Amino acid sequence: LVWSDYWKDVVDRYSSQYRGRAVVGGPLRPTGSDAPEAEGRSVLIPYEAMAPLAELAAYVRKLSVAGVPVVFKARRDVPLAAQLRAYGLKSDARVVYDLTADVLREVASAAGTYSTVLFDLIGRGKPAALLRTSFDYGHLLVEDGLADEFCPDDAPQRLLNLQSRPDARARLRGVERRLRDTLADELA
């Protein structure tokens, strides 16, 4: 059971076990409203437990040196101090747990390596970048035209000037389907 036709296509491309068997059921949770227009000039970076943390900390340092504010999207299931340490952030870093309208107004874009936060924000109309690292799990973001790739040599200000991709948003969301209706059809 997948969220949209985009994810059905991903399963068909990459899964030998479930190829041709995925069913589009619609979102399992509310997709959220469109992100408000950015008023701030910050970059949202989500905590990603499996990512190469030293490489991500280097990106955070680069942004900091360039004066680009980072909003760190922390996870509730990992101690905050460990998350901050892994990304080279100090205890006074701007940390959020929820993507509220106020937070989304504050950020110009999001950047990471694989987090579902990136897909969620793209689906809400925010621009996103895949940070190039030795970990390529999030390659679909770039290959499928959902996000830009950001490399270690790129100018940090580039993250503040990314453009949203309405076509990517539409592909991720797909045709609106209700999970209840899909299950009723599949079980009939």
PALONU-757392 format. One record per residue (C-alpha): x, y, z. Coordinates in steps of 0.2 Angstrom, whole numbers. Layout:
REM PALONU-757392
NODE     x     y     z
NODE     X     Y     Z
...
***
This chain:
REM PALONU-757392
NODE     x     y     z
NODE     0     0     0
NODE     8    16    -6
NODE     4    35    -5
NODE     3    39   -24
NODE     6    34   -41
NODE    24    41   -39
NODE    28    28   -25
NODE    20    14   -35
NODE    32    18   -49
NODE    46    18   -37
NODE    41     1   -30
NODE    39    -6   -48
NODE    57     1   -52
NODE    66    -5   -37
NODE    57   -20   -29
NODE    58   -37   -36
NODE    47   -44   -22
NODE    33   -31   -24
NODE    34   -26   -42
NODE    17   -25   -50
NODE     9   -28   -33
NODE     9   -11   -25
NODE    -8    -3   -23
NODE   -11    16   -22
NODE   -21    19    -6
NODE   -18    38    -4
NODE    -9    46    11
NODE    -9    37    27
NODE    -8    54    36
NODE   -14    71    31
NODE    -2    78    18
NODE    -3    95    26
NODE    -7   111    17
NODE     4   120     5
NODE    19   128    13
NODE    17   147    16
NODE    28   158     6
NODE    45   159    13
NODE    48   176    23
NODE    65   170    31
NODE    82   165    23
NODE    85   149    33
NODE    89   131    27
NODE    80   117    36
NODE    90   102    39
NODE    82    86    46
NODE    91    74    57
NODE    95    58    47
NODE   101    44    58
NODE   109    33    44
NODE   117    47    34
NODE   136    50    35
NODE   135    62    50
NODE   153    69    48
NODE   149    74    30
NODE   133    83    35
NODE   142    92    49
NODE   154    99    36
NODE   139   106    26
NODE   132   114    42
NODE   149   122    46
NODE   150   128    28
NODE   132   136    30
NODE   137   143    46
NODE   153   151    40
NODE   143   159    25
NODE   130   166    37
NODE   116   155    31
NODE   105   151    46
NODE   100   133    49
NODE    84   127    56
NODE    87   109    63
NODE    72    97    62
NODE    76    86    76
NODE    68    69    80
NODE    59    65    96
NODE    66    47    97
NODE    84    52    98
NODE    91    62   112
NODE    93    80   106
NODE   111    82   113
NODE   117    68   102
NODE   108    75    87
NODE   116    92    89
NODE   133    84    92
NODE   132    73    77
NODE   128    88    66
NODE   141   100    74
NODE   127   111    81
NODE   128   120    98
NODE   115   119   111
NODE   108   137   106
NODE   104   130    88
NODE    87   134    81
NODE    79   117    84
NODE    61   112    79
NODE    51    96    80
NODE    36   100    70
NODE    34   108    53
NODE    22   122    58
NODE    17   136    46
NODE    28   148    56
NODE    43   136    53
NODE    39   134    35
NODE    38   153    33
NODE    55   154    41
NODE    64   142    29
NODE    68   146    11
NODE    72   127     7
NODE    76   111    15
NODE    92   100    12
NODE    97    82    17
NODE   101    65    11
NODE    86    54    12
NODE    73    60    25
NODE    55    59    22
NODE    54    77    28
NODE    61    82    11
NODE    48    72     2
NODE    35    80    13
NODE    41    97    10
NODE    42    95    -9
NODE    24    89    -8
NODE    19   105     1
NODE    28   116   -12
NODE    45   119    -4
NODE    61   118   -14
NODE    73   105    -8
NODE    91    99   -11
NODE    99    83   -10
NODE   116    85    -1
NODE   129    75   -10
NODE   138    63     2
NODE   145    45     1
NODE   127    39     5
NODE   116    39   -10
NODE   100    32    -3
NODE    91    48    -8
NODE    96    48   -26
NODE    78    47   -32
NODE    76    65   -26
NODE    87    71   -40
NODE    85    57   -53
NODE    66    59   -53
NODE    67    78   -54
NODE    60    82   -37
NODE    75    91   -30
NODE    91    99   -34
NODE   108    92   -30
NODE   119   102   -19
NODE   138    98   -19
NODE   152   102    -6
NODE   159   115   -18
NODE   143   124   -21
NODE   140   141   -14
NODE   130   140     2
NODE   119   155    -4
NODE   112   143   -18
NODE   102   134    -5
NODE    92   150    -2
NODE    88   153   -20
NODE    81   136   -25
NODE    65   136   -34
NODE    50   126   -29
NODE    45   113   -42
NODE    26   112   -45
NODE    27    97   -56
NODE    37    88   -42
NODE    23    92   -30
NODE    10    86   -41
NODE    19    70   -45
NODE    21    66   -26
NODE     4    70   -22
NODE    -4    62   -37
NODE   -23    60   -39
NODE   -32    62   -22
NODE   -37    45   -15
NODE   -45    40     1
NODE   -37    25    10
NODE   -54    19    16
NODE   -61    18    -2
NODE   -45     9    -9
NODE   -46    -4     5
NODE   -65    -7     1
NODE   -61    -9   -17
NODE   -46   -21   -14
NODE   -55   -32    -1
NODE   -71   -33   -11
***
